[in-house]
């Protein structure tokens, strides 16, 4: 007897993504920043821009901090690798998804995603973002709650059976 699939909607996925930023991307970012000896980006310039903006200076963002493309790529690849490790170890979930009891599965079989799907889904975030984030907002508009990156990778995000 097969149970009905419950698709994870926009807000629960947003919460999971926020938690993953805190528990995955932020620690990786801190590690990469220290590994780069501060060469990834100019933290002092960021702090100065924030202080200027908080004081009401309308020119606060005219001088953007120097960033290193090499270290940015290392960060992005590191987050991708860490995310894929979690997907494999936790059967389609990251810490944020695990916390809110959702996971990524193959759209047709509802089984674990393949490495190809994981990579395609991760790279699918790029067009999802570049299209003014419409790729993410599709979740709110579709009955099956699939984002552009889900369509590209043939995945869905569903609630885990507890």
C-alpha positions as CSV (number, residue, x, y, z in Angstrom):
1,X,0.0,0.0,0.0
2,X,1.6,3.2,-1.2
3,X,1.3,6.4,0.9
4,X,0.4,9.7,-0.7
5,X,3.4,11.9,-1.4
6,X,3.4,15.3,0.4
7,X,5.4,17.9,-1.5
8,X,7.4,20.4,0.4
9,X,6.3,23.9,-0.3
10,X,8.1,27.2,-0.6
11,X,8.2,28.3,3.0
12,X,9.4,25.0,4.5
13,X,12.1,24.9,1.8
14,X,13.0,28.5,2.5
15,X,13.4,27.6,6.2
16,X,15.6,24.6,5.4
17,X,17.7,26.7,3.1
18,X,18.2,29.4,5.8
19,X,19.2,26.7,8.3
20,X,21.7,25.2,5.7
21,X,23.2,28.7,5.3
22,X,23.8,28.8,9.0
23,X,25.0,25.2,9.5
24,X,26.7,24.5,6.2
25,X,27.6,27.6,4.2
26,X,28.6,29.8,7.1
27,X,31.1,27.4,8.7
28,X,32.5,26.5,5.3
29,X,32.8,30.3,4.6
30,X,34.6,31.0,7.8
31,X,37.0,28.1,7.2
32,X,37.7,29.3,3.6
33,X,38.2,32.9,4.8
34,X,40.8,31.8,7.3
35,X,42.5,29.4,4.8
36,X,42.7,32.3,2.4
37,X,44.5,34.4,5.1
38,X,41.8,37.0,4.6
39,X,42.5,37.3,0.8
40,X,39.0,36.0,-0.2
41,X,37.4,39.4,0.4
42,X,38.3,42.6,2.2
43,X,36.4,42.3,5.5
44,X,37.4,45.8,6.6
45,X,35.8,47.4,3.5
46,X,32.6,45.4,4.2
47,X,32.6,46.7,7.8
48,X,33.2,50.3,6.6
49,X,30.4,50.0,4.0
50,X,28.0,48.8,6.7
51,X,29.0,51.6,9.1
52,X,28.5,54.2,6.3
53,X,25.1,52.7,5.4
54,X,24.0,52.7,9.0
55,X,24.9,56.3,9.3
56,X,22.6,57.2,6.4
57,X,25.4,57.7,3.8
58,X,23.9,57.2,0.4
59,X,27.3,56.5,-1.1
60,X,28.1,53.6,1.2
61,X,28.1,51.0,-1.5
62,X,30.1,52.9,-4.1
63,X,33.3,51.3,-3.1
64,X,32.9,47.5,-3.2
65,X,35.5,45.3,-1.4
66,X,38.1,43.4,-3.4
67,X,37.2,39.8,-3.7
68,X,39.3,36.9,-5.0
69,X,37.6,34.8,-7.7
70,X,39.8,31.9,-6.9
71,X,38.8,31.8,-3.3
72,X,35.1,32.4,-4.2
73,X,35.3,29.3,-6.5
74,X,36.9,27.3,-3.8
75,X,34.1,28.3,-1.4
76,X,31.3,27.5,-4.0
77,X,32.8,24.1,-4.8
78,X,33.3,23.3,-1.1
79,X,29.7,24.1,-0.3
80,X,28.6,21.9,-3.3
81,X,30.8,19.0,-2.2
82,X,29.6,19.3,1.5
83,X,26.0,19.5,0.4
84,X,26.4,16.4,-1.9
85,X,28.0,14.5,1.0
86,X,25.0,15.2,3.2
87,X,22.6,14.2,0.4
88,X,24.4,10.9,0.1
89,X,24.8,10.2,3.8
90,X,21.3,11.5,4.8
91,X,19.4,10.1,1.8
92,X,18.6,13.4,0.1
93,X,18.7,15.7,3.1
94,X,21.0,18.4,4.4
95,X,21.0,19.6,8.1
96,X,18.3,22.1,7.3
97,X,16.1,19.7,5.4
98,X,16.6,17.0,8.1
99,X,15.5,19.5,10.8
100,X,12.2,20.3,9.0
101,X,11.7,16.7,7.9
102,X,12.0,17.1,4.1
103,X,14.2,15.4,1.6
104,X,15.1,15.4,-2.1
105,X,14.1,12.3,-4.2
106,X,13.9,11.2,-7.8
107,X,10.7,12.6,-9.3
108,X,9.6,9.4,-10.9
109,X,10.7,6.7,-8.4
110,X,10.7,8.6,-5.2
111,X,14.0,6.9,-4.4
112,X,17.4,8.5,-3.5
113,X,18.8,10.8,-6.1
114,X,21.9,9.9,-8.2
115,X,25.2,11.7,-8.3
116,X,24.2,13.1,-11.7
117,X,20.9,14.4,-10.3
118,X,22.8,16.0,-7.4
119,X,25.2,17.7,-9.6
120,X,22.5,18.8,-12.1
121,X,20.3,20.1,-9.2
122,X,23.2,22.0,-7.7
123,X,24.2,23.6,-11.0
124,X,20.5,24.3,-11.6
125,X,20.6,26.9,-8.8
126,X,22.6,29.1,-11.2
127,X,19.7,29.7,-13.7
128,X,17.2,29.7,-10.8
129,X,19.1,32.7,-9.4
130,X,20.0,34.4,-12.6
131,X,16.3,34.5,-13.7
132,X,15.6,37.0,-10.9
133,X,15.0,34.0,-8.6
134,X,11.9,33.0,-10.5
135,X,13.3,29.5,-10.5
136,X,12.8,29.4,-6.8
137,X,9.4,31.1,-6.7
138,X,8.1,28.4,-9.1
139,X,7.7,26.2,-6.0
140,X,4.9,28.5,-4.8
141,X,3.1,28.3,-8.1
142,X,3.3,24.6,-9.1
143,X,1.1,21.8,-7.8
144,X,4.1,19.5,-7.4
145,X,6.2,22.3,-5.8
146,X,9.1,21.9,-8.1
147,X,11.7,24.6,-8.6
148,X,13.6,25.1,-11.9
149,X,16.6,23.2,-10.5
150,X,14.2,20.3,-9.6
151,X,12.8,20.2,-13.1
152,X,16.3,20.2,-14.6
153,X,17.5,17.4,-12.3
154,X,14.1,15.5,-12.4
155,X,13.8,15.7,-8.6
156,X,11.1,16.6,-6.1
157,X,11.3,17.7,-2.4
158,X,8.9,15.8,-0.2
159,X,8.2,15.4,3.5
160,X,9.9,12.4,5.1
161,X,7.9,9.8,6.7
162,X,8.4,10.1,10.5
